[in-house]
Amino acid sequence: MNENKNKLFKSGIFGLVVADALGVPYEFKSRSFCEKYPLEDMIGFGTYNQEPGTWSDDSSLALATVDGLTYSLNSNKDKIGEEASDLDILDIIDYEDIMEKFCKWFDDAEYSPHGEVFDYGGTTASGIYNFKDGCEAILSGGVSGSDNGNGSLMRILPIAYFIYFLSQKYSFSMEDQMKVIHNLSSLTHRHRRSQMACGIYVLIAIGLLKNVFEEDNKSSLAELIEYGIQSAKEYYCTNDAFKKELHHFERILYEDIKNLPKNYIRGRGYVVASLEASLWCLLNNDSYKETSLAAVNLGEDTDTTAAIAGGLAGIYYGYEDIPEHWLGQIAKFDYIDELIDDFANSL
């Protein structure tokens, strides 16, 4: 496998996991607490009394998604082989298998750092229960306004790799790409608002991947984020199914979110707030370390805000920019590394 490709996969996935682990000890801390005692390095214990380098459900579900997408690719080798002239991206993802993997995490603590599940969201749990009760995987997620937590946004990053690298060989319509993203969100979060947040995020991530893999960082992070947002705007503003949701994303789609005052930004569990906070941290910092720490120090849902921002920061700044001593503390580092390698090889 190409070494640059290998590092590109590691940069985003480990970027997510490391930032998640940074935030775990500070989860639910207030903004005032974080301002008085700002996080400056990887620590342990805190909210959940976990060892340094312990990641949460954010990473567990992202890794389960990585494993599920790898399974989907390996199960469809005949469709993705060298002789294939066309490929329907909607036909190759096994959402049932991904949900089975979510169940293994929820019930048996697979994809967990220490063999226990110590944190999860109510909407995610409801989606898993719905699936276990016989619901089709992509219909398992909640659809009410109260089901718009950040539980699908925190784990959606792997689909950006899936879409981008398959697009090197096949041409997929924007409609099909977006449907895949929305379906993956719908496993636990099926409301249009959650789907839309995931769509905006993944389009930004795909732009970052292209910039690094094809163009060697020729564009600034601000330019790439703006390009992803504009691509999302073009899609959602012309899609009747999402028009009622546009006003929820006004600050992202129509305002200069970088220059919003910090007190306008909340690192809470609401999906739109999480996306805003992550983009604000990315746009107001200049390294992986600064971005991830800034996300944690917003307070509240610290691990998830950091994971969402950290995945994108990892892609843009590169694996080498993730502090080595942070990587060295990550629980089950080799296990994560192997899951990433398997995913990269399958693509």
ZAMARGU-4260 file (C-alpha; in steps of 0.2 Angstrom, whole numbers, plus 5000, padded with zeros to 4 digits):
<rodrens>
0) 5000/5000/5000 | 5006/5018/4996 | 5014/5025/5011 | 5006/5042/5009 | 4989/5034/5007
5) 4992/5024/5023 | 4997/5040/5033 | 4981/5049/5026 | 4970/5036/5033 | 4979/5036/5050
10) 4979/5055/5051 | 4960/5057/5051 | 4955/5041/5061 | 4969/5043/5074 | 4965/5062/5073
15) 4948/5058/5079 | 4953/5045/5092 | 4966/5055/5100 | 4955/5071/5102 | 4941/5060/5109
20) 4953/5054/5122 | 4959/5071/5126 | 4941/5076/5130 | 4935/5061/5140 | 4942/5068/5157
25) 4934/5085/5154 | 4917/5079/5148 | 4903/5090/5156 | 4915/5102/5163 | 4908/5120/5161
30) 4915/5134/5151 | 4920/5143/5166 | 4929/5128/5173 | 4939/5126/5157 | 4944/5144/5157
35) 4950/5143/5175 | 4959/5126/5172 | 4962/5124/5154 | 4967/5107/5147 | 4985/5108/5141
40) 4990/5090/5138 | 4983/5072/5138 | 4978/5068/5156 | 4968/5054/5164 | 4954/5051/5176
45) 4942/5066/5178 | 4924/5063/5173 | 4924/5044/5171 | 4940/5040/5181 | 4948/5032/5165
50) 4967/5031/5162 | 4975/5043/5150 | 4972/5039/5132 | 4955/5031/5135 | 4943/5035/5121
55) 4924/5035/5122 | 4909/5029/5112 | 4914/5042/5098 | 4929/5032/5093 | 4921/5015/5097
60) 4907/5018/5084 | 4919/5026/5072 | 4930/5011/5073 | 4915/4999/5071 | 4910/5009/5056
65) 4928/5007/5049 | 4927/4988/5052 | 4909/4988/5044 | 4915/4997/5028 | 4930/4985/5027
70) 4918/4970/5028 | 4907/4978/5014 | 4922/4981/5003 | 4928/4963/5005 | 4911/4956/5002
75) 4909/4965/4986 | 4926/4961/4978 | 4918/4954/4962 | 4909/4971/4960 | 4924/4982/4964
80) 4937/4971/4954 | 4948/4977/4940 | 4936/4971/4927 | 4921/4981/4934 | 4916/4995/4922
85) 4903/5002/4933 | 4899/5002/4952 | 4883/5007/4961 | 4889/5014/4978 | 4872/5012/4985
90) 4873/4993/4982 | 4889/4989/4991 | 4887/4995/5009 | 4880/4982/5021 | 4871/4993/5034
95) 4865/4978/5043 | 4882/4972/5047 | 4887/4989/5053 | 4873/4989/5065 | 4877/4972/5071
100) 4894/4979/5075 | 4886/4993/5084 | 4876/4980/5094 | 4892/4971/5098 | 4899/4987/5105
105) 4884/4991/5115 | 4881/4973/5122 | 4898/4965/5123 | 4910/4981/5123 | 4919/4976/5107
110) 4928/4991/5099 | 4930/4998/5117 | 4947/5003/5125 | 4945/4993/5141 | 4931/4980/5138
115) 4918/4991/5145 | 4905/5004/5138 | 4906/5019/5150 | 4897/5032/5140 | 4884/5033/5126
120) 4870/5044/5120 | 4851/5040/5122 | 4847/5042/5103 | 4861/5030/5098 | 4855/5017/5111
125) 4837/5019/5104 | 4843/5016/5087 | 4852/5000/5092 | 4837/4994/5102 | 4825/4997/5087
130) 4837/4987/5076 | 4838/4973/5089 | 4819/4973/5089 | 4818/4970/5070 | 4819/4987/5062
135) 4828/4988/5045 | 4845/4996/5049 | 4843/5012/5039 | 4826/5015/5047 | 4832/5012/5065
140) 4837/5030/5069 | 4826/5042/5078 | 4816/5055/5067 | 4810/5068/5080 | 4817/5085/5083
145) 4824/5079/5100 | 4834/5065/5091 | 4847/5078/5084 | 4861/5074/5096 | 4879/5073/5088
150) 4879/5053/5089 | 4880/5051/5070 | 4891/5066/5066 | 4905/5059/5078 | 4906/5043/5069
155) 4903/5048/5051 | 4921/5052/5045 | 4926/5035/5038 | 4913/5036/5024 | 4923/5051/5018
160) 4937/5039/5014 | 4926/5026/5007 | 4918/5039/4995 | 4934/5048/4990 | 4945/5033/4986
165) 4931/5023/4977 | 4929/5039/4967 | 4947/5038/4961 | 4940/5023/4950 | 4922/5026/4948
170) 4910/5041/4945 | 4897/5043/4958 | 4883/5056/4957 | 4881/5069/4970 | 4864/5062/4974
175) 4871/5044/4977 | 4885/5051/4988 | 4874/5061/4999 | 4862/5046/5000 | 4876/5035/5007
180) 4880/5048/5020 | 4862/5051/5025 | 4859/5032/5026 | 4874/5030/5037 | 4868/5043/5049
185) 4851/5035/5049 | 4857/5020/5058 | 4855/5030/5074 | 4850/5048/5069 | 4837/5048/5054
190) 4831/5066/5056 | 4835/5077/5041 | 4845/5089/5052 | 4857/5076/5058 | 4859/5069/5040
195) 4862/5087/5034 | 4876/5090/5047 | 4884/5074/5042 | 4883/5079/5024 | 4891/5096/5027
200) 4905/5088/5037 | 4909/5074/5025 | 4909/5085/5010 | 4922/5096/5019 | 4932/5080/5024
205) 4932/5074/5006 | 4939/5091/5000 | 4953/5089/5013 | 4957/5072/5007 | 4958/5077/4989
210) 4969/5092/4994 | 4982/5081/5003 | 4982/5066/4992 | 4981/5075/4975 | 4987/5092/4977
215) 4999/5092/4992 | 4991/5105/5003 | 4989/5118/4990 | 4974/5126/4998 | 4972/5134/5015
220) 4961/5126/5028 | 4949/5140/5027 | 4947/5139/5008 | 4944/5120/5009 | 4931/5122/5023
225) 4922/5136/5013 | 4923/5125/4997 | 4915/5110/5007 | 4901/5122/5014 | 4897/5129/4997
230) 4896/5111/4989 | 4884/5107/5003 | 4874/5123/5001 | 4872/5119/4982 | 4865/5102/4986
235) 4854/5106/5001 | 4847/5122/4994 | 4840/5113/4979 | 4833/5098/4988 | 4816/5100/4994
240) 4818/5087/5007 | 4830/5098/5017 | 4824/5116/5014 | 4815/5116/5030 | 4832/5113/5039
245) 4842/5126/5031 | 4838/5140/5044 | 4846/5129/5058 | 4863/5130/5048 | 4862/5148/5044
250) 4878/5152/5054 | 4888/5139/5044 | 4880/5142/5027 | 4878/5160/5027 | 4889/5169/5040
255) 4907/5170/5044 | 4908/5157/5058 | 4927/5160/5061 | 4924/5177/5067 | 4909/5173/5079
260) 4913/5178/5097 | 4918/5163/5107 | 4903/5165/5118 | 4892/5162/5103 | 4900/5145/5101
265) 4894/5130/5112 | 4902/5113/5113 | 4886/5104/5118 | 4878/5088/5112 | 4866/5096/5099
270) 4872/5091/5082 | 4872/5109/5074 | 4881/5116/5089 | 4894/5102/5088 | 4897/5106/5070
275) 4898/5124/5073 | 4910/5122/5087 | 4921/5110/5077 | 4922/5122/5062 | 4926/5137/5074
280) 4940/5128/5082 | 4947/5123/5065 | 4946/5140/5058 | 4954/5149/5073 | 4969/5138/5076
285) 4984/5133/5066 | 4989/5115/5071 | 4981/5098/5076 | 4986/5101/5095 | 4979/5119/5096
290) 4963/5114/5087 | 4960/5098/5098 | 4964/5107/5115 | 4953/5122/5109 | 4938/5110/5106
295) 4940/5102/5123 | 4941/5119/5132 | 4925/5125/5125 | 4917/5113/5139 | 4902/5103/5139
300) 4902/5088/5127 | 4921/5089/5126 | 4926/5072/5119 | 4914/5073/5105 | 4917/5091/5099
305) 4936/5087/5100 | 4933/5071/5090 | 4923/5079/5076 | 4936/5093/5075 | 4951/5082/5077
310) 4947/5070/5063 | 4947/5085/5050 | 4962/5093/5059 | 4972/5076/5057 | 4968/5075/5039
315) 4974/5093/5035 | 4989/5094/5046 | 4995/5076/5044 | 4998/5061/5055 | 5015/5069/5060
320) 5007/5084/5068 | 4998/5073/5081 | 5009/5074/5096 | 5019/5058/5097 | 5017/5057/5116
325) 4998/5058/5114 | 4998/5044/5102 | 5009/5034/5113 | 4996/5034/5127 | 4981/5029/5116
330) 4973/5013/5123 | 4974/4998/5110 | 4985/5008/5098 | 4990/4993/5088 | 4972/4987/5087
335) 4966/5003/5080 | 4981/5003/5068 | 4976/4986/5061 | 4958/4991/5059 | 4964/5006/5049
340) 4977/4996/5039 | 4963/4984/5034 | 4951/4998/5029 | 4965/5006/5018 | 4970/4990/5010
345) 4952/4986/5006 | 4951/5002/4997
</rodrens>
